[in-house]
Amino acid sequence: MNTDSTEAQTLDLRGLKCPLPILRTKKALAQLESGSVLTVWATDPGAPDDFAAFCKHTGHTLMESSLHDEVFTLVIRHK
């Protein structure tokens, strides 16, 4: 994953079940600078609630949570 904060980062977590999407997202965010945006693709049905709670707990901002063709797109801004 490229950590240049000027580029959008994408993390493909389709097929992974809880808690792996959150753990991998936490690891990816640790490599990014403050203000960076990470887009996550996930198929775990609990992903929207899990990511909302994760962002609330960690101070990151969940900018988008949407579902299209059974894939959740979650856009997170690093605190």
Buried (B, 14 or more C-beta within 10 A) or exposed (E): EEEEBEEEBBBEBEEBEBEEBBEBBEEBBEEBEEEBBBBBBBBBEBBBEBBEEBBEEBEBBBEEBEEEEEBBBBBBBBE
